[in-house]
Amino acid sequence: QAAVMDQGVTLECALPQDVFPLSLLPFLMEHPLRIHATLSQIRSNLWVRNGNAVQCQVNLYRSAFAMDYCLVPDVFLLQVCMALLPPTTFLSLFLARFCSH
């Protein structure tokens, strides 16, 4: 919750319960979680046969130019989901994405 508060908002403001029920959070975090799992695989050289294009995509996603539009919102969304979901639910989703290969 401290990570959300550092952004200057409360958890209730970030994802109001009447608009986003907790049951939607696993679906909401699926996309950024897959992105970070793929980035981890690329950095571990599991995608080397795809050439430099994949590495260029990683560099663009993490660049200072795109960081405010890509990396920061994704990490913020994952932090909000981590704060609101039960720990076992978040951890099981996290491990399912990162241990799928």
All heavy atoms as an XYZ file, in Angstrom:
796
protein
N       0.805     -1.192      0.000
C       0.000      0.000      0.000
C       0.850      1.257      0.000
O       0.421      2.285     -0.506
C      -0.923      0.001      1.205
C      -2.018     -1.030      1.111
C      -2.948     -0.985      2.304
O      -2.671     -0.334      3.301
N      -4.044     -1.696      2.202
N       2.073      1.145      0.520
C       2.943      2.320      0.558
C       3.317      2.762     -0.851
O       3.431      3.959     -1.112
C       4.191      2.006      1.369
N       3.491      1.796     -1.759
C       3.843      2.160     -3.136
C       2.728      2.961     -3.793
O       2.983      3.890     -4.545
C       4.135      0.899     -3.942
N       1.488      2.602     -3.502
C       0.353      3.329     -4.061
C       0.271      4.709     -3.422
O       0.045      5.706     -4.110
C      -0.956      2.538     -3.842
C      -2.155      3.326     -4.322
C      -0.882      1.199     -4.554
N       0.490      4.781     -2.128
C       0.430      6.062     -1.436
C       1.539      7.003     -1.911
O       1.344      8.219     -1.947
C       0.542      5.851      0.077
C      -0.580      4.997      0.651
S      -2.192      5.716      0.430
C      -2.257      6.781      1.832
N       2.694      6.455     -2.302
C       3.781      7.289     -2.823
C       3.395      7.972     -4.125
O       3.972      8.990     -4.483
C       5.045      6.451     -3.042
C       5.742      6.106     -1.746
O       5.429      6.739     -0.708
O       6.599      5.201     -1.757
N       2.438      7.423     -4.850
C       1.971      8.034     -6.092
C       0.986      9.172     -5.826
O       0.538      9.834     -6.755
C       1.309      6.982     -6.990
C       2.235      5.883     -7.425
C       3.315      6.389     -8.356
O       3.103      7.291     -9.149
N       4.498      5.808     -8.255
N       0.616      9.361     -4.560
C      -0.275     10.459     -4.210
C      -1.755     10.116     -4.276
O      -2.587     11.016     -4.315
N      -2.081      8.827     -4.315
C      -3.478      8.400     -4.333
C      -3.678      7.318     -3.281
O      -2.733      6.725     -2.791
C      -3.905      7.860     -5.719
C      -3.823      8.929     -6.773
C      -3.079      6.662     -6.105
N      -4.936      7.071     -2.963
C      -5.251      5.974     -2.064
C      -5.653      4.759     -2.906
O      -5.959      4.883     -4.093
C      -6.416      6.350     -1.131
O      -7.580      6.580     -1.935
C      -6.096      7.595     -0.319
N      -5.681      3.602     -2.282
C      -6.104      2.398     -3.003
C      -7.544      2.516     -3.475
O      -7.889      2.074     -4.568
C      -5.950      1.163     -2.108
C      -4.544      0.618     -1.958
C      -4.522     -0.512     -0.956
C      -4.006      0.157     -3.285
N      -8.385      3.116     -2.661
C      -9.784      3.274     -3.030
C      -9.934      4.196     -4.233
O     -10.823      4.042     -5.057
C     -10.597      3.811     -1.847
C     -10.710      2.850     -0.689
C      -9.435      2.768      0.149
O      -8.656      3.742      0.198
O      -9.208      1.709      0.742
N      -9.039      5.184     -4.334
C      -9.045      6.097     -5.474
C      -8.520      5.405     -6.728
O      -9.021      5.626     -7.822
C      -8.159      7.286     -5.170
S      -9.004      8.832     -5.240
N      -7.486      4.585     -6.568
C      -6.863      3.925     -7.716
C      -7.816      2.923     -8.359
O      -7.951      2.876     -9.578
C      -5.575      3.238     -7.290
N      -8.470      2.115     -7.554
C      -9.425      1.121     -8.052
C     -10.630      1.083     -7.130
O     -10.684      0.293     -6.195
C      -8.777     -0.274     -8.103
C      -7.791     -0.522     -9.222
C      -7.137     -1.880     -9.063
C      -8.449     -0.430    -10.569
N     -11.622      1.927     -7.367
C     -12.802      1.939     -6.492
C     -13.537      0.602     -6.547
O     -13.733      0.038     -7.616
C     -13.664      3.070     -7.044
C     -13.016      3.553     -8.274
C     -11.702      2.885     -8.432
N     -13.929      0.084     -5.392
C     -14.561     -1.230     -5.305
C     -15.901     -1.299     -6.032
O     -16.282     -2.350     -6.536
C     -14.760     -1.612     -3.830
C     -13.472     -1.767     -3.062
C     -12.673     -2.965     -3.521
O     -13.226     -4.001     -3.815
N     -11.362     -2.814     -3.591
N     -16.628     -0.176     -6.110
C     -17.919     -0.211     -6.787
C     -17.774     -0.272     -8.302
O     -18.663     -0.722     -9.011
C     -18.783      0.986     -6.383
C     -18.086      2.325     -6.617
O     -16.861      2.333     -6.782
O     -18.795      3.339     -6.613
N     -16.638      0.167     -8.839
C     -16.387      0.116    -10.276
C     -15.617     -1.146    -10.654
O     -15.937     -1.821    -11.625
C     -15.595      1.369    -10.731
C     -15.282      1.292    -12.212
C     -16.381      2.627    -10.406
N     -14.588     -1.475     -9.889
C     -13.747     -2.644    -10.136
C     -13.849     -3.604     -8.957
O     -13.145     -3.431     -7.963
C     -12.279     -2.238    -10.305
C     -11.982     -1.557    -11.587
C     -11.796     -0.192    -11.633
C     -11.882     -2.273    -12.762
C     -11.517      0.443    -12.823
C     -11.599     -1.647    -13.962
C     -11.425     -0.284    -13.993
N     -14.697     -4.615     -9.047
C     -14.717     -5.597     -7.955
C     -13.391     -6.370     -7.926
O     -12.681     -6.465     -8.936
C     -15.888     -6.511     -8.312
C     -16.202     -6.246     -9.730
C     -15.671     -4.901    -10.075
N     -13.053     -6.891     -6.779
C     -11.789     -7.609     -6.619
C     -11.669     -8.800     -7.565
O     -10.569     -9.204     -7.911
C     -11.630     -8.079     -5.177
C     -11.362     -6.990     -4.142
C     -11.251     -7.593     -2.754
C     -10.114     -6.211     -4.489
N     -12.788     -9.332     -8.005
C     -12.736    -10.483     -8.913
C     -12.160    -10.119    -10.279
O     -11.729    -10.997    -11.023
C     -14.129    -11.087     -9.076
O     -15.018    -10.129     -9.622
N     -12.126     -8.828    -10.629
C     -11.558     -8.398    -11.908
C     -10.045     -8.185    -11.859
O      -9.397     -8.096    -12.902
C     -12.221     -7.101    -12.376
C     -13.644     -7.195    -12.879
C     -14.141     -5.824    -13.289
C     -13.743     -8.151    -14.049
N      -9.483     -8.098    -10.683
C      -8.061     -7.791    -10.565
C      -7.151     -8.820    -11.244
O      -6.184     -8.428    -11.893
C      -7.675     -7.605     -9.101
C      -8.215     -6.349     -8.437
C      -7.738     -6.260     -6.997
C      -7.812     -5.117     -9.201
N      -7.422    -10.129    -11.128
C      -6.551    -11.066    -11.844
C      -6.542    -10.847    -13.358
O      -5.507    -10.988    -14.003
C      -7.128    -12.439    -11.495
C      -7.789    -12.238    -10.176
C      -8.337    -10.839    -10.231
N      -7.676    -10.469    -13.922
C      -7.737    -10.180    -15.355
C      -7.023     -8.876    -15.682
O      -6.390     -8.739    -16.720
C      -9.190    -10.123    -15.831
C      -9.935    -11.397    -15.623
C     -10.881    -11.497    -14.628
C      -9.674    -12.514    -16.410
C     -11.566    -12.675    -14.419
C     -10.346    -13.690    -16.208
C     -11.295    -13.783    -15.221
N      -7.123     -7.914    -14.785
C      -6.515     -6.609    -14.982
C      -4.987     -6.688    -14.950
O      -4.302     -5.991    -15.693
C      -7.015     -5.650    -13.900
C      -6.879     -4.172    -14.122
C      -7.596     -3.744    -15.385
C      -7.440     -3.425    -12.933
N      -4.450     -7.577    -14.129
C      -2.995     -7.669    -13.996
C      -2.365     -8.655    -14.973
O      -1.145     -8.750    -15.054
C      -2.616     -8.050    -12.566
C      -3.061     -9.425    -12.151
S      -2.632     -9.794    -10.465
C      -1.076    -10.603    -10.706
N      -3.170     -9.349    -15.749
C      -2.659    -10.372    -16.658
C      -1.696     -9.799    -17.703
O      -0.610    -10.344    -17.930
C      -3.827    -11.080    -17.348
C      -3.425    -12.187    -18.273
C      -2.841    -13.382    -17.558
O      -3.180    -13.610    -16.382
O      -2.032    -14.091    -18.180
N      -2.061     -8.718    -18.335
C      -1.230     -8.149    -19.398
C       0.132     -7.666    -18.891
O       1.167     -8.067    -19.439
C      -1.982     -7.034    -20.120
C      -1.230     -6.427    -21.250
N      -0.968     -7.097    -22.413
C      -0.648     -5.216    -21.368
C      -0.263     -6.327    -23.220
N      -0.061     -5.172    -22.608
N       0.191     -6.816    -17.849
C       1.522     -6.399    -17.388
C       2.344     -7.555    -16.833
O       3.563     -7.577    -16.961
C       1.248     -5.353    -16.317
C      -0.194     -5.372    -16.053
C      -0.870     -6.092    -17.159
N       1.682     -8.546    -16.256
C       2.412     -9.696    -15.739
C       3.039    -10.507    -16.870
O       4.182    -10.947    -16.779
C       1.468    -10.564    -14.906
C       2.101    -11.504    -13.905
C       3.038    -10.766    -12.977
C       1.023    -12.200    -13.111
N       2.309    -10.678    -17.962
C       2.868    -11.382    -19.134
C       4.024    -10.597    -19.749
O       5.006    -11.182    -20.199
C       1.787    -11.601    -20.182
C       0.860    -12.723    -19.842
C      -0.090    -12.982    -20.971
N      -1.043    -13.999    -20.584
C      -1.660    -14.776    -21.446
N      -1.431    -14.644    -22.734
N      -2.507    -15.676    -21.030
N       3.895     -9.281    -19.777
C       4.977     -8.455    -20.319
C       6.246     -8.648    -19.500
O       7.331     -8.878    -20.045
C       4.576     -6.971    -20.353
C       3.530     -6.735    -21.439
C       5.795     -6.079    -20.573
C       2.972     -5.342    -21.446
N       6.131     -8.582    -18.190
C       7.315     -8.713    -17.348
C       7.883    -10.132    -17.375
O       9.104    -10.306    -17.281
C       7.009     -8.243    -15.928
C       6.925     -6.762    -15.835
N       8.029     -5.955    -15.723
C       5.868     -5.926    -15.897
C       7.669     -4.698    -15.700
N       6.350     -4.659    -15.806
N       7.038    -11.124    -17.523
C       7.535    -12.492    -17.666
C       8.303    -12.646    -18.980
O       9.371    -13.268    -19.020
C       6.379    -13.482    -17.604
N       7.780    -12.060    -20.054
C       8.462    -12.119    -21.347
C       9.777    -11.357    -21.300
O      10.791    -11.821    -21.829
C       7.556    -11.567    -22.454
O       6.332    -12.302    -22.466
C       8.214    -11.674    -23.810
N       9.786    -10.188    -20.663
C      11.032     -9.427    -20.516
C      12.070    -10.232    -19.753
O      13.255    -10.227    -20.095
C      10.773     -8.101    -19.802
C       9.957     -7.056    -20.540
C       9.709     -5.852    -19.651
C      10.640     -6.644    -21.818
N      11.628    -10.935    -18.736
C      12.538    -11.775    -17.967
C      13.114    -12.896    -18.825
O      14.308    -13.205    -18.747
C      11.793    -12.348    -16.761
O      12.599    -13.256    -16.068
N      12.281    -13.496    -19.652
C      12.753    -14.554    -20.548
C      13.747    -14.005    -21.569
O      14.750    -14.651    -21.876
C      11.574    -15.198    -21.273
C      10.679    -16.004    -20.388
C       9.434    -16.485    -21.110
O       9.245    -16.203    -22.293
N       8.584    -17.193    -20.399
N      13.488    -12.819    -22.091
C      14.391    -12.213    -23.072
C      15.734    -11.899    -22.428
O      16.789    -12.174    -23.010
C      13.748    -10.953    -23.697
C      12.544    -11.358    -24.552
C      14.766    -10.184    -24.529
C      11.681    -10.197    -24.984
N      15.711    -11.337    -21.230
C      16.965    -11.036    -20.542
C      17.728    -12.306    -20.161
O      18.936    -12.271    -19.971
C      16.698    -10.183    -19.307
C      16.384     -8.741    -19.652
C      16.424     -7.841    -18.430
N      15.610     -8.303    -17.331
C      14.334     -7.952    -17.126
N      13.747     -7.127    -17.953
N      13.676     -8.417    -16.085
N      17.025    -13.433    -20.058
C      17.668    -14.720    -19.751
C      18.117    -15.445    -21.009
O      18.479    -16.613    -20.955
C      16.698    -15.615    -18.979
O      16.343    -15.020    -17.770
N      18.044    -14.758    -22.135
C      18.485    -15.292    -23.440
C      17.674    -16.502    -23.904
O      18.208    -17.390    -24.566
C      19.971    -15.628    -23.417
C      20.821    -14.403    -23.307
O      20.474    -13.356    -23.850
N      21.917    -14.491    -22.589
N      16.393    -16.539    -23.577
C      15.533    -17.602    -24.077
C      14.965    -17.271    -25.451
O      14.343    -18.115    -26.074
C      14.380    -17.869    -23.094
C      14.802    -18.408    -21.736
C      13.590    -18.546    -20.828
C      15.511    -19.744    -21.874
N      15.182    -16.050    -25.929
C      14.649    -15.604    -27.210
C      15.774    -15.213    -28.170
O      15.578    -14.391    -29.060
C      13.731    -14.396    -27.003
C      12.465    -14.701    -26.296
C      12.306    -14.965    -24.983
C      11.164    -14.773    -26.867
N      10.994    -15.193    -24.679
C      10.260    -15.076    -25.838
C      10.670    -14.590    -28.149
C       8.901    -15.215    -26.056
C       9.314    -14.728    -28.358
C       8.447    -15.032    -27.321
N      16.956    -15.788    -28.040
C      18.103    -15.353    -28.843
C      17.939    -15.663    -30.327
O      18.500    -14.978    -31.176
C      19.425    -15.963    -28.326
C      19.787    -15.376    -26.995
C      19.355    -17.468    -28.276
N      17.173    -16.652    -30.678
C      16.997    -17.003    -32.088
C      16.147    -15.979    -32.846
O      16.083    -16.012    -34.063
C      16.380    -18.388    -32.229
C      17.326    -19.471    -31.785
C      16.726    -20.828    -32.011
N      17.642    -21.838    -31.542
C      18.172    -22.750    -32.321
N      17.879    -22.784    -33.592
N      18.977    -23.646    -31.817
N      15.504    -15.090    -32.135
C      14.697    -14.064    -32.780
C      15.515    -12.837    -33.155
O      14.971    -11.856    -33.650
C      13.538    -13.652    -31.871
C      12.510    -14.748    -31.743
O      12.802    -15.911    -31.973
N      11.306    -14.391    -31.369
N      16.808    -12.863    -32.896
C      17.684    -11.782    -33.314
C      17.630    -10.571    -32.405
O      17.149    -10.622    -31.279
N      18.122     -9.475    -32.941
C      18.220     -8.232    -32.173
C      16.894     -7.500    -32.045
O      16.770     -6.603    -31.207
C      19.241     -7.297    -32.814
C      20.651     -7.829    -32.650
O      20.916     -8.618    -31.756
N      21.542     -7.394    -33.529
N      15.913     -7.856    -32.839
C      14.630     -7.143    -32.798
C      13.973     -7.271    -31.428
O      13.396     -6.307    -30.915
C      13.699     -7.671    -33.884
N      14.076     -8.438    -30.831
C      13.467     -8.640    -29.518
C      14.191     -7.801    -28.469
O      13.549     -7.182    -27.621
C      13.491    -10.143    -29.143
C      13.024    -10.362    -27.734
C      12.643    -10.931    -30.111
N      15.494     -7.762    -28.540
C      16.255     -6.953    -27.591
C      15.954     -5.469    -27.768
O      15.896     -4.724    -26.796
C      17.756     -7.216    -27.750
C      18.586     -6.619    -26.650
C      18.254     -7.190    -25.285
O      18.021     -8.375    -25.134
N      18.200     -6.330    -24.288
N      15.721     -5.050    -28.993
C      15.348     -3.647    -29.247
C      13.999     -3.319    -28.613
O      13.799     -2.212    -28.106
C      15.312     -3.373    -30.741
S      16.933     -3.335    -31.500
N      13.069     -4.263    -28.632
C      11.770     -4.044    -27.994
C      11.923     -3.880    -26.485
O      11.273     -3.036    -25.870
C      10.820     -5.187    -28.311
C      10.373     -5.217    -29.739
C       9.517     -6.427    -30.057
O       9.337     -7.324    -29.238
N       8.980     -6.456    -31.266
N      12.788     -4.692    -25.889
C      13.045     -4.568    -24.450
C      13.654     -3.208    -24.145
O      13.247     -2.537    -23.193
C      13.977     -5.698    -23.958
C      14.413     -5.462    -22.526
C      13.298     -7.038    -24.090
N      14.619     -2.812    -24.960
C      15.265     -1.515    -24.735
C      14.274     -0.368    -24.878
O      14.337      0.616    -24.125
C      16.432     -1.334    -25.704
C      17.566     -2.285    -25.399
O      17.668     -2.812    -24.296
N      18.402     -2.525    -26.387
N      13.350     -0.469    -25.827
C      12.343      0.574    -25.998
C      11.391      0.624    -24.803
O      11.074      1.696    -24.295
C      11.538      0.351    -27.280
C      10.423      1.355    -27.547
C      11.007      2.755    -27.744
C       9.615      0.952    -28.751
N      10.953     -0.541    -24.340
C      10.026     -0.604    -23.205
C      10.648      0.003    -21.950
O       9.976      0.656    -21.168
C       9.630     -2.065    -22.959
C       8.662     -2.261    -21.819
C       7.306     -2.014    -21.987
C       9.097     -2.693    -20.578
C       6.415     -2.192    -20.944
C       8.215     -2.876    -19.534
C       6.879     -2.622    -19.722
O       6.004     -2.805    -18.689
N      11.940     -0.202    -21.768
C      12.617      0.265    -20.565
C      13.311      1.610    -20.755
O      13.936      2.114    -19.827
C      13.623     -0.786    -20.115
C      12.946     -2.107    -19.788
C      13.896     -3.087    -19.242
N      14.140     -2.689    -17.856
C      15.152     -3.129    -17.150
N      16.019     -3.937    -17.668
N      15.304     -2.734    -15.900
N      13.231      2.205    -21.949
C      13.935      3.459    -22.211
C      13.294      4.618    -21.451
O      12.131      4.572    -21.061
C      13.923      3.755    -23.709
O      12.630      4.116    -24.129
N      14.072      5.663    -21.270
C      13.566      6.856    -20.581
C      12.432      7.503    -21.361
O      11.518      8.093    -20.778
C      14.705      7.850    -20.388
N      12.467      7.374    -22.687
C      11.430      7.954    -23.535
C      10.062      7.313    -23.271
O       9.050      7.994    -23.167
C      11.811      7.778    -25.008
C      10.721      8.156    -25.964
C      10.394      9.484    -26.186
C      10.011      7.173    -26.635
C       9.381      9.833    -27.060
C       8.988      7.516    -27.511
C       8.683      8.845    -27.722
N      10.004      5.994    -23.141
C       8.737      5.287    -23.013
C       8.425      4.847    -21.590
O       7.353      4.288    -21.340
C       8.742      4.062    -23.934
N       9.321      5.087    -20.660
C       9.140      4.579    -19.306
C       7.854      5.086    -18.656
O       7.132      4.331    -18.015
C      10.337      4.945    -18.438
C      10.277      4.323    -17.057
S      11.747      4.644    -16.094
C      12.884      3.542    -16.905
N       7.536      6.359    -18.840
C       6.337      6.923    -18.215
C       5.045      6.374    -18.814
O       3.991      6.461    -18.196
C       6.336      8.441    -18.337
C       7.381      9.083    -17.451
O       7.824      8.435    -16.487
O       7.761     10.233    -17.730
N       5.118      5.837    -20.015
C       3.924      5.328    -20.690
C       3.826      3.808    -20.661
O       2.759      3.272    -20.925
C       3.907      5.797    -22.148
C       4.010      7.289    -22.266
C       5.184      7.892    -22.675
C       2.935      8.103    -21.914
C       5.295      9.267    -22.755
C       3.038      9.479    -21.988
C       4.214     10.054    -22.412
O       4.311     11.420    -22.482
N       4.918      3.138    -20.371
C       4.933      1.667    -20.424
C       5.265      1.055    -19.072
O       4.412      0.450    -18.429
C       5.946      1.187    -21.461
S       5.596      1.725    -23.124
N       6.490      1.203    -18.650
C       6.985      0.505    -17.470
C       6.329      0.973    -16.181
O       5.840      0.162    -15.393
C       8.510      0.655    -17.387
C       9.188     -0.042    -16.225
C       9.049     -1.552    -16.365
C      10.648      0.345    -16.153
N       6.298      2.257    -15.961
C       5.785      2.796    -14.693
C       4.303      2.458    -14.468
O       3.939      1.974    -13.395
C       6.058      4.315    -14.594
C       5.379      4.915    -13.381
C       7.554      4.572    -14.554
N       3.414      2.651    -15.453
C       2.015      2.276    -15.215
C       1.825      0.773    -14.995
O       0.985      0.370    -14.188
C       1.289      2.732    -16.485
C       2.162      3.752    -17.095
C       3.553      3.371    -16.728
N       2.605     -0.047    -15.700
C       2.486     -1.492    -15.509
C       2.899     -1.910    -14.111
O       2.220     -2.698    -13.451
C       3.336     -2.239    -16.547
C       2.726     -2.201    -17.925
O       1.549     -1.806    -18.057
O       3.428     -2.583    -18.889
N       4.010     -1.371    -13.636
C       4.476     -1.701    -12.287
C       3.486     -1.163    -11.251
O       3.177     -1.846    -10.267
C       5.901     -1.152    -12.053
C       6.312     -1.281    -10.600
C       6.889     -1.880    -12.956
N       2.967      0.023    -11.482
C       1.987      0.594    -10.552
C       0.731     -0.271    -10.473
O       0.219     -0.558     -9.389
C       1.629      2.021    -10.975
C       0.610      2.670    -10.093
C       0.902      2.957     -8.767
C      -0.649      2.995    -10.577
C      -0.033      3.554     -7.945
C      -1.593      3.590     -9.762
C      -1.286      3.874     -8.440
N       0.246     -0.736    -11.622
C      -0.936     -1.600    -11.627
C      -0.665     -2.904    -10.882
O      -1.503     -3.377    -10.110
C      -1.379     -1.887    -13.060
C      -2.586     -2.798    -13.213
C      -3.812     -2.186    -12.538
C      -2.856     -3.059    -14.676
N       0.506     -3.483    -11.082
C       0.855     -4.705    -10.356
C       0.957     -4.453     -8.856
O       0.545     -5.304     -8.052
C       2.168     -5.281    -10.893
C       2.085     -5.912    -12.276
C       3.470     -6.312    -12.751
C       1.141     -7.104    -12.290
N       1.452     -3.299     -8.459
C       1.528     -2.962     -7.039
C       0.137     -2.813     -6.431
O      -0.113     -3.277     -5.315
C       2.327     -1.682     -6.839
C       3.797     -1.840     -7.093
C       4.537     -0.511     -7.083
O       3.949      0.544     -7.332
N       5.824     -0.560     -6.805
N      -0.771     -2.191     -7.161
C      -2.148     -2.045     -6.671
C      -2.800     -3.413     -6.534
O      -3.439     -3.711     -5.516
C      -2.966     -1.123     -7.607
C      -4.438     -1.177     -7.265
C      -2.461      0.302     -7.533
N      -2.626     -4.255     -7.536
C      -3.206     -5.602     -7.475
C      -2.604     -6.401     -6.332
O      -3.315     -7.138     -5.640
C      -2.995     -6.331     -8.797
S      -3.965     -5.654    -10.151
N      -1.304     -6.236     -6.116
C      -0.653     -6.952     -5.020
C      -1.195     -6.500     -3.670
O      -1.354     -7.294     -2.750
C       0.858     -6.724     -5.074
C       1.624     -7.592     -4.122
S       3.427     -7.359     -4.079
C       3.854     -6.609     -5.599
N      -1.505     -5.229     -3.557
C      -2.014     -4.701     -2.294
C      -3.452     -5.128     -2.032
O      -3.845     -5.301     -0.877
C      -1.916     -3.184     -2.288
N      -4.246     -5.315     -3.086
C      -5.667     -5.604     -2.903
C      -6.007     -7.089     -2.925
O      -6.982     -7.511     -2.306
C      -6.488     -4.886     -3.981
C      -6.508     -3.369     -3.895
C      -7.247     -2.778     -5.072
C      -7.144     -2.921     -2.588
N      -5.238     -7.882     -3.650
C      -5.531     -9.311     -3.748
C      -4.990    -10.060     -2.540
O      -4.004     -9.630     -1.925
C      -4.901     -9.905     -5.010
C      -5.589     -9.602     -6.327
C      -4.737    -10.101     -7.487
C      -6.957    -10.250     -6.381
N      -5.592    -11.193     -2.227
C      -4.988    -12.045     -1.191
C      -3.594    -12.497     -1.654
O      -3.390    -12.752     -2.846
C      -5.949    -13.234     -1.102
C      -7.227    -12.761     -1.689
C      -6.873    -11.716     -2.698
N      -2.648    -12.599     -0.743
C      -1.276    -12.945     -1.137
C      -1.174    -14.258     -1.914
O      -0.410    -14.348     -2.868
C      -0.530    -13.045      0.190
C      -1.329    -12.242      1.146
C      -2.746    -12.324      0.684
N      -1.951    -15.254     -1.551
C      -1.861    -16.541     -2.256
C      -2.359    -16.424     -3.689
O      -1.805    -17.054     -4.585
C      -2.672    -17.619     -1.521
O      -4.010    -17.155     -1.334
C      -2.052    -17.944     -0.174
N      -3.356    -15.602     -3.929
C      -3.873    -15.412     -5.286
C      -2.842    -14.707     -6.154
O      -2.553    -15.147     -7.266
C      -5.172    -14.586     -5.258
O      -6.123    -15.239     -4.428
C      -5.741    -14.411     -6.645
N      -2.277    -13.618     -5.638
C      -1.280    -12.886     -6.418
C      -0.064    -13.762     -6.685
O       0.427    -13.826     -7.812
C      -0.847    -11.606     -5.699
C       0.138    -10.801     -6.502
C      -0.300     -9.924     -7.470
C       1.505    -10.946     -6.300
C       0.596     -9.198     -8.239
C       2.407    -10.225     -7.061
C       1.951     -9.350     -8.022
N       0.406    -14.456     -5.665
C       1.601    -15.275     -5.830
C       1.377    -16.424     -6.802
O       2.254    -16.733     -7.606
C       2.062    -15.796     -4.478
C       3.443    -16.416     -4.431
C       4.493    -15.435     -4.912
C       3.759    -16.894     -3.040
N       0.209    -17.033     -6.767
C      -0.060    -18.134     -7.699
C      -0.117    -17.635     -9.146
O       0.398    -18.291    -10.058
C      -1.349    -18.865     -7.327
O      -2.460    -18.027     -7.490
N      -0.709    -16.466     -9.370
C      -0.730    -15.887    -10.717
C       0.672    -15.497    -11.169
O       1.059    -15.721    -12.316
C      -1.643    -14.663    -10.757
C      -3.133    -14.944    -10.593
C      -3.890    -13.649    -10.357
C      -3.668    -15.652    -11.817
N       1.434    -14.922    -10.260
C       2.804    -14.516    -10.563
C       3.659    -15.724    -10.936
O       4.345    -15.719    -11.961
C       3.384    -13.792     -9.343
C       4.761    -13.258     -9.544
C       4.949    -12.033    -10.138
C       5.866    -13.976     -9.132
C       6.228    -11.521    -10.325
C       7.138    -13.478     -9.316
C       7.316    -12.245     -9.913
N       3.593    -16.759    -10.135
C       4.401    -17.957    -10.403
C       3.934    -18.678    -11.663
O       4.760    -19.249    -12.382
C       4.363    -18.889     -9.194
C       5.107    -18.387     -7.969
C       4.920    -19.355     -6.803
C       6.574    -18.181     -8.254
N       2.650    -18.651    -11.944
C       2.152    -19.299    -13.167
C       2.720    -18.627    -14.406
O       3.002    -19.307    -15.411
C       0.628    -19.253    -13.192
N       2.927    -17.321    -14.369
C       3.465    -16.610    -15.533
C       4.978    -16.742    -15.624
O       5.527    -16.901    -16.683
C       3.098    -15.118    -15.474
C       1.655    -14.867    -15.698
C       1.230    -15.267    -17.105
N      -0.176    -15.512    -17.129
C      -0.741    -16.693    -17.314
N      -0.009    -17.760    -17.490
N      -2.044    -16.830    -17.326
N       5.656    -16.676    -14.487
C       7.113    -16.688    -14.521
C       7.697    -18.099    -14.569
O       8.860    -18.254    -14.946
C       7.685    -15.928    -13.313
C       7.782    -14.457    -13.563
C       6.686    -13.638    -13.345
C       8.949    -13.890    -14.028
C       6.763    -12.282    -13.577
C       9.032    -12.532    -14.269
C       7.933    -11.730    -14.050
N       6.932    -19.098    -14.218
C       7.446    -20.476    -14.234
C       6.792    -21.308    -15.327
O       6.715    -22.521    -15.229
C       7.237    -21.126    -12.877
S       8.079    -20.284    -11.553
N       6.316    -20.661    -16.371
C       5.570    -21.387    -17.420
C       6.455    -22.012    -18.459
O       6.000    -22.798    -19.275
C       4.573    -20.440    -18.106
O       5.266    -19.387    -18.738
N       7.732    -21.706    -18.493
C       8.597    -22.287    -19.525
C       9.361    -23.476    -19.041
O       9.530    -23.961    -18.081
C       9.570    -21.259    -20.083
C      10.483    -20.621    -19.077
N      10.078    -19.584    -18.294
C      11.754    -20.895    -18.725
C      11.065    -19.221    -17.505
N      12.105    -20.017    -17.746
